[in-house]
Every structure is written in C-alpha cells, then in structure tokens.
Amino acid sequence: MTTDQEISMSVTETGATVWLTGLPSAGKTTIAYELAGRLRGDGHRVEVLDGDEIREFLSAGLGFSREDRHTNVQRIGFVAELLAANGVKALVPVIAPYADSRDAVRKRHQQEGTAYLEVHVATPVEVCSERDVKGLYAKQAAGELSGLTGVDDPYEAPESPDLRIESHQQTVQESAAALHALLTERGLA
C-alpha cells in the first residue's frame, strides 16, 4: 500500500540525466555506480544505463560505425529523458564519442524541459590503456580489434561540459562527491 507521503515524494522528485562521457576504461561506470549508491542513500530514485548492457539489450545488432554509434546514443538518450522526466536520476556512463550525437541528446532534454548534465571523465588514453578493464586496448594493440575509440577511431571530447572529472588524479569517491556537489548546486540532489 502506498502512503500519501510516498506519493508526494514521487510527484515532487526532480529527475535528471547525467551523461558521463569519456574513453573506454576512463572510470565512467565505476563513478556512476558510486554516485548511484550515494543518491539512493539520500532517497532518490536512480537508474544506471550502462552502455554495455544497453548494447546487449536495447541496441543489439548495431555495430560501431559512426551511424550505428549515433543511433545507439539517441536510443539511450530517449530512455534517459523518459526516466528523468518521470523523476528518476538517470546516470548514463556511455562513451558517446561524437559531439553532434551528445548535442542531439542535450537538445531533446531541453525541448522536453528535462535537466541534463554532461560530465567528461577526462582520463588520458595512456591511463585507460593501463586500466584496460575489458581488454580492448590489448586486443587493439594485438591487431585483433579495430575502431577503438580514442585510439584508431575518433573521440570528440566535450568543449564545455558541466563538469570535467580527472579520474586518474582522484579516488572514485572523490569523483562521485564532485558530481554529487554539482547536482546539489543545481538543485537536483
């Protein structure tokens, strides 16, 4: 049974999309899950739209051409905006390598009046290749993989993100705290 207080909370909850963009192994997903835990602890409704999970379920069949990457980002942006418009904090740790794709998602949010923050997890490619969480950099170096974002496929870093996180110079907790502070400053946390 739902109480009046629960109904009131869900109606007044302000949603937002927080898009964490950066190279593979930059720390986007780790930061997103750390922030999600903190936001949930504060009583917020949160969903993490993990890029790998989205590719498996929502964007199955898409490749890694520029067109397919754009389609993938637009699909994720649509779902994120839908969640955010309904009071959920949608945390989106997705590479989204092209500025025009990210801009289209931002414009969709603006048209709908939904809060959108772009966060650049600005980890140098050298650090990412050392972390190599999924073994992508090793496969690319061995010639088993091509089209790796930031190595042999472009990554257009945001020129004016709402926040730039240097994940290689701070802990995951510090990165999540900086992002939480931004959300608080914007009245979203």
Solvent accessible surface area in square Angstrom, and as a share of the most:
residue,aa,sasa,rsa
1,M,237,1.06
2,T,82,0.47
3,T,73,0.43
4,D,122,0.63
5,Q,131,0.58
6,E,91,0.41
7,I,88,0.44
8,S,60,0.39
9,M,99,0.44
10,S,50,0.32
11,V,114,0.65
12,T,101,0.59
13,E,35,0.16
14,T,70,0.41
15,G,8,0.08
16,A,0,0.00
17,T,0,0.00
18,V,0,0.00
19,W,1,0.00
20,L,0,0.00
21,T,0,0.00
22,G,0,0.00
23,L,21,0.10
24,P,8,0.05
25,S,19,0.13
26,A,0,0.00
27,G,18,0.17
28,K,16,0.07
29,T,48,0.28
30,T,75,0.44
31,I,2,0.01
32,A,0,0.00
33,Y,100,0.38
34,E,65,0.29
35,L,0,0.00
36,A,0,0.00
37,G,43,0.42
38,R,111,0.41
39,L,0,0.00
40,R,117,0.43
41,G,69,0.67
42,D,85,0.44
43,G,44,0.42
44,H,32,0.14
45,R,107,0.39
46,V,8,0.04
47,E,84,0.38
48,V,16,0.09
49,L,20,0.10
50,D,16,0.08
51,G,14,0.13
52,D,80,0.42
53,E,87,0.39
54,I,17,0.09
55,R,46,0.17
56,E,111,0.50
57,F,156,0.65
58,L,75,0.37
59,S,1,0.01
60,A,70,0.54
61,G,86,0.83
62,L,37,0.18
63,G,28,0.27
64,F,124,0.52
65,S,62,0.40
66,R,118,0.43
67,E,134,0.60
68,D,34,0.18
69,R,16,0.06
70,H,67,0.30
71,T,41,0.24
72,N,9,0.04
73,V,3,0.02
74,Q,52,0.23
75,R,92,0.34
76,I,0,0.00
77,G,0,0.00
78,F,94,0.39
79,V,39,0.23
80,A,0,0.00
81,E,9,0.04
82,L,91,0.45
83,L,47,0.23
84,A,3,0.03
85,A,63,0.49
86,N,95,0.49
87,G,5,0.04
88,V,13,0.08
89,K,2,0.01
90,A,0,0.00
91,L,0,0.00
92,V,0,0.00
93,P,4,0.02
94,V,9,0.05
95,I,45,0.23
96,A,1,0.01
97,P,6,0.04
98,Y,8,0.03
99,A,37,0.29
100,D,76,0.40
101,S,2,0.01
102,R,4,0.02
103,D,68,0.35
104,A,36,0.28
105,V,1,0.01
106,R,58,0.21
107,K,118,0.50
108,R,84,0.31
109,H,0,0.00
110,Q,117,0.52
111,Q,151,0.67
112,E,105,0.47
113,G,71,0.68
114,T,16,0.09
115,A,33,0.26
116,Y,18,0.07
117,L,4,0.02
118,E,13,0.06
119,V,0,0.00
120,H,15,0.07
121,V,1,0.01
122,A,19,0.14
123,T,5,0.03
124,P,49,0.31
125,V,46,0.27
126,E,110,0.50
127,V,38,0.22
128,C,0,0.00
129,S,44,0.28
130,E,145,0.65
131,R,91,0.33
132,D,26,0.14
133,V,112,0.64
134,K,113,0.48
135,G,22,0.21
136,L,49,0.24
137,Y,15,0.06
138,A,63,0.49
139,K,94,0.40
140,Q,43,0.19
141,A,88,0.69
142,A,69,0.53
143,G,66,0.64
144,E,127,0.57
145,L,58,0.29
146,S,92,0.59
147,G,24,0.23
148,L,9,0.05
149,T,3,0.02
150,G,31,0.30
151,V,65,0.37
152,D,69,0.36
153,D,33,0.17
154,P,72,0.46
155,Y,41,0.16
156,E,67,0.30
157,A,50,0.39
158,P,8,0.05
159,E,166,0.74
160,S,95,0.61
161,P,23,0.14
162,D,38,0.20
163,L,40,0.20
164,R,104,0.38
165,I,3,0.01
166,E,63,0.28
167,S,12,0.08
168,H,62,0.27
169,Q,134,0.60
170,Q,58,0.26
171,T,72,0.42
172,V,49,0.28
173,Q,108,0.48
174,E,91,0.41
175,S,1,0.00
176,A,2,0.02
177,A,38,0.30
178,A,38,0.30
179,L,0,0.00
180,H,22,0.10
181,A,60,0.46
182,L,14,0.07
183,L,0,0.00
184,T,71,0.42
185,E,135,0.60
186,R,111,0.40
187,G,57,0.54
188,L,16,0.08
189,A,41,0.32
